[in-house]
């Protein structure tokens, strides 16, 4: 009886040990995320997290499995851009204005890595620990800043987008573009502020005046070109005429004597 009880306890202990060794959440603290890699099965596509218990048999193989533990945090990327509306300085100079129609925009993009994306990221970026993830976040923040800066320069020339940002404190199209460009992120939000808003009404008025000025200038230049073309045509024809006379006199030199005699005739002879 005692032997049977001991054997049963041994089986329970062995079973518990086997269960524990194959338990994926061991070593992954609550609130953290784990990515499992094995020599036999590669990177497990399912992330390890609390509330989702899993048992994997090949974790029992000694030295076969490694679990990288990651802590995810919110990241904020501030961005500011300044610029002028297209040809704003040219228009203002023509109109004698002191403003060049500048704008100044600010934005703050906040995001965090999507936990379910960690296995893919770990495979693509060779993330083995938290330090690797932090370095990746630094690089990702730089990419987000670069794209945000470029989009803000584009939006700075769009009156409707700037008015949306001034009214709502965000730019919806910017958030949509960033979420599409960085699918491994979540909770991506963008707050936008307008530090300097250009006078679009004055800008359109001055731009219209500048276009009228160019149209008038083109009309004058076109007229001058037409006059020059007529004069060049007249001169070319006169030159061709004189060239023909020269060739004729070279071929018939007696004509020179005839012309000289003709000029020497007294008035009233009928020759002019």
DARA-V371292 format. One record per residue. N is the residue number from 0. RES is the residue in one small letter. SS is DSSP state (hx for helix, st for strand, lp for the rest). PSI is psi in whole degrees, 0 to 359 (* if undefined). NEAR is the number of other C-alpha atoms within 12 Angstrom. Layout:
BEGIN
{{N | RES | SS | PSI | NEAR} {N | RES | SS | PSI | NEAR}}
END
This chain:
BEGIN
{{0 | x | lp | 315 | 7} {1 | x | hx | 319 | 8} {2 | x | hx | 320 | 9} {3 | x | hx | 320 | 10} {4 | x | hx | 318 | 11} {5 | x | hx | 317 | 12} {6 | x | hx | 320 | 14} {7 | x | hx | 317 | 14} {8 | x | hx | 322 | 14} {9 | x | hx | 317 | 14} {10 | x | hx | 318 | 15} {11 | x | hx | 318 | 15} {12 | x | hx | 317 | 14} {13 | x | hx | 318 | 14} {14 | x | hx | 320 | 16} {15 | x | hx | 321 | 14} {16 | x | hx | 317 | 14} {17 | x | hx | 317 | 20} {18 | x | hx | 316 | 23} {19 | x | hx | 318 | 22} {20 | x | hx | 328 | 25} {21 | x | hx | 358 | 25} {22 | x | st | 118 | 27} {23 | x | lp | 333 | 37} {24 | x | lp | 354 | 31} {25 | x | lp | 128 | 27} {26 | x | lp | 356 | 23} {27 | x | lp | 104 | 26} {28 | x | lp | 156 | 19} {29 | x | lp | 137 | 17} {30 | x | lp | 349 | 17} {31 | x | lp | 171 | 25} {32 | x | st | 141 | 37} {33 | x | st | 144 | 40} {34 | x | st | 122 | 39} {35 | x | st | 129 | 43} {36 | x | st | 141 | 33} {37 | x | st | 155 | 23} {38 | x | lp | 333 | 17} {39 | x | lp | 331 | 18} {40 | x | lp | 4 | 17} {41 | x | st | 211 | 21} {42 | x | st | 126 | 29} {43 | x | lp | 126 | 31} {44 | x | lp | 347 | 21} {45 | x | lp | 129 | 24} {46 | x | lp | 151 | 33} {47 | x | st | 125 | 38} {48 | x | lp | 163 | 31} {49 | x | lp | 147 | 19} {50 | x | lp | 354 | 15} {51 | x | lp | 77 | 16} {52 | x | lp | 141 | 18} {53 | x | lp | 148 | 23} {54 | x | st | 129 | 19} {55 | x | lp | 126 | 26} {56 | x | hx | 323 | 20} {57 | x | hx | 356 | 25} {58 | x | hx | 344 | 30} {59 | x | hx | 339 | 21} {60 | x | lp | 122 | 17} {61 | x | lp | 131 | 14} {62 | x | lp | 7 | 14} {63 | x | lp | 331 | 21} {64 | x | st | 139 | 26} {65 | x | st | 140 | 28} {66 | x | st | 118 | 35} {67 | x | st | 132 | 36} {68 | x | st | 132 | 34} {69 | x | st | 145 | 36} {70 | x | lp | 124 | 27} {71 | x | lp | 142 | 27} {72 | x | lp | 158 | 22} {73 | x | lp | 142 | 21} {74 | x | st | 139 | 28} {75 | x | st | 134 | 25} {76 | x | st | 108 | 31} {77 | x | st | 142 | 25} {78 | x | st | 137 | 30} {79 | x | st | 140 | 28} {80 | x | st | 149 | 30} {81 | x | st | 150 | 26} {82 | x | st | 185 | 28} {83 | x | st | 154 | 30} {84 | x | lp | 154 | 31} {85 | x | lp | 126 | 23} {86 | x | lp | 20 | 22} {87 | x | hx | 321 | 31} {88 | x | hx | 324 | 23} {89 | x | hx | 314 | 23} {90 | x | hx | 315 | 30} {91 | x | hx | 324 | 28} {92 | x | hx | 319 | 17} {93 | x | hx | 321 | 22} {94 | x | hx | 356 | 21} {95 | x | lp | 29 | 14} {96 | x | lp | 154 | 16} {97 | x | lp | 339 | 14} {98 | x | lp | 145 | 25} {99 | x | lp | 16 | 28} {100 | x | lp | 58 | 32} {101 | x | st | 161 | 28} {102 | x | st | 155 | 32} {103 | x | st | 115 | 27} {104 | x | st | 148 | 39} {105 | x | st | 151 | 35} {106 | x | st | 153 | 35} {107 | x | st | 119 | 30} {108 | x | st | 123 | 37} {109 | x | st | 144 | 28} {110 | x | st | 173 | 30} {111 | x | st | 159 | 31} {112 | x | st | 136 | 34} {113 | x | lp | 123 | 25} {114 | x | hx | 320 | 33} {115 | x | hx | 345 | 25} {116 | x | hx | 353 | 29} {117 | x | hx | 318 | 42} {118 | x | hx | 317 | 33} {119 | x | hx | 315 | 25} {120 | x | hx | 319 | 31} {121 | x | hx | 323 | 35} {122 | x | hx | 315 | 21} {123 | x | hx | 319 | 15} {124 | x | hx | 3 | 20} {125 | x | lp | 54 | 21} {126 | x | lp | 113 | 29} {127 | x | lp | 344 | 27} {128 | x | lp | 182 | 25} {129 | x | hx | 324 | 24} {130 | x | hx | 319 | 17} {131 | x | hx | 319 | 22} {132 | x | hx | 320 | 31} {133 | x | hx | 320 | 23} {134 | x | hx | 320 | 17} {135 | x | hx | 319 | 25} {136 | x | hx | 323 | 30} {137 | x | hx | 315 | 18} {138 | x | hx | 319 | 17} {139 | x | hx | 320 | 28} {140 | x | hx | 321 | 29} {141 | x | hx | 320 | 20} {142 | x | hx | 319 | 20} {143 | x | hx | 319 | 38} {144 | x | hx | 317 | 31} {145 | x | hx | 313 | 22} {146 | x | hx | 319 | 26} {147 | x | hx | 318 | 40} {148 | x | hx | 315 | 30} {149 | x | hx | 319 | 23} {150 | x | hx | 323 | 29} {151 | x | hx | 323 | 39} {152 | x | hx | 323 | 29} {153 | x | hx | 316 | 25} {154 | x | hx | 334 | 35} {155 | x | lp | 343 | 40} {156 | x | lp | 5 | 30} {157 | x | lp | 111 | 23} {158 | x | hx | 320 | 22} {159 | x | hx | 319 | 18} {160 | x | hx | 319 | 28} {161 | x | hx | 322 | 35} {162 | x | hx | 324 | 25} {163 | x | hx | 316 | 22} {164 | x | hx | 320 | 31} {165 | x | hx | 324 | 23} {166 | x | hx | 315 | 16} {167 | x | hx | 344 | 16} {168 | x | lp | 13 | 23} {169 | x | lp | 167 | 28} {170 | x | lp | 104 | 35} {171 | x | hx | 320 | 24} {172 | x | hx | 330 | 24} {173 | x | hx | 315 | 35} {174 | x | hx | 317 | 32} {175 | x | hx | 317 | 20} {176 | x | hx | 318 | 21} {177 | x | hx | 318 | 34} {178 | x | hx | 323 | 27} {179 | x | hx | 323 | 16} {180 | x | hx | 335 | 19} {181 | x | lp | 77 | 27} {182 | x | lp | 345 | 25} {183 | x | lp | 5 | 26} {184 | x | st | 163 | 31} {185 | x | st | 168 | 26} {186 | x | st | 35 | 23} {187 | x | st | 121 | 30} {188 | x | st | 151 | 31} {189 | x | st | 123 | 34} {190 | x | st | 137 | 31} {191 | x | st | 145 | 38} {192 | x | st | 147 | 31} {193 | x | st | 106 | 31} {194 | x | st | 334 | 21} {195 | x | st | 124 | 22} {196 | x | lp | 122 | 32} {197 | x | lp | 155 | 29} {198 | x | lp | 92 | 24} {199 | x | hx | 326 | 26} {200 | x | hx | 312 | 13} {201 | x | hx | 321 | 20} {202 | x | hx | 314 | 30} {203 | x | hx | 323 | 21} {204 | x | hx | 313 | 17} {205 | x | hx | 324 | 28} {206 | x | hx | 323 | 27} {207 | x | hx | 319 | 18} {208 | x | hx | 321 | 19} {209 | x | hx | 320 | 24} {210 | x | hx | 320 | 18} {211 | x | hx | 320 | 16} {212 | x | hx | 316 | 17} {213 | x | hx | 321 | 17} {214 | x | hx | 316 | 14} {215 | x | hx | 321 | 14} {216 | x | hx | 318 | 14} {217 | x | hx | 322 | 14} {218 | x | hx | 316 | 14} {219 | x | hx | 317 | 14} {220 | x | hx | 319 | 14} {221 | x | hx | 320 | 15} {222 | x | hx | 317 | 14} {223 | x | hx | 319 | 14} {224 | x | hx | 320 | 14} {225 | x | hx | 317 | 14} {226 | x | hx | 318 | 14} {227 | x | hx | 322 | 15} {228 | x | hx | 318 | 14} {229 | x | hx | 315 | 14} {230 | x | hx | 319 | 14} {231 | x | hx | 321 | 14} {232 | x | hx | 317 | 14} {233 | x | hx | 315 | 14} {234 | x | hx | 322 | 14} {235 | x | hx | 319 | 15} {236 | x | hx | 318 | 14} {237 | x | hx | 320 | 14} {238 | x | hx | 319 | 14} {239 | x | hx | 324 | 14} {240 | x | hx | 313 | 14} {241 | x | hx | 324 | 14} {242 | x | hx | 320 | 14} {243 | x | hx | 318 | 14} {244 | x | hx | 317 | 17} {245 | x | hx | 318 | 16} {246 | x | hx | 323 | 14} {247 | x | hx | 316 | 15} {248 | x | hx | 328 | 17} {249 | x | hx | 323 | 13} {250 | x | hx | 326 | 12} {251 | x | lp | 82 | 14} {252 | x | lp | 339 | 15} {253 | x | hx | 338 | 13} {254 | x | hx | 329 | 17} {255 | x | hx | 317 | 17} {256 | x | hx | 322 | 13} {257 | x | hx | 316 | 14} {258 | x | hx | 324 | 16} {259 | x | hx | 317 | 12} {260 | x | hx | 323 | 14} {261 | x | hx | 321 | 16} {262 | x | hx | 336 | 15} {263 | x | hx | 356 | 14} {264 | x | lp | 144 | 14} {265 | x | lp | 156 | 11} {266 | x | lp | 149 | 10} {267 | x | lp | 3 | 8} {268 | x | lp | 354 | 10} {269 | x | lp | 359 | 9} {270 | x | lp | 136 | 12} {271 | x | lp | * | 12}}
END
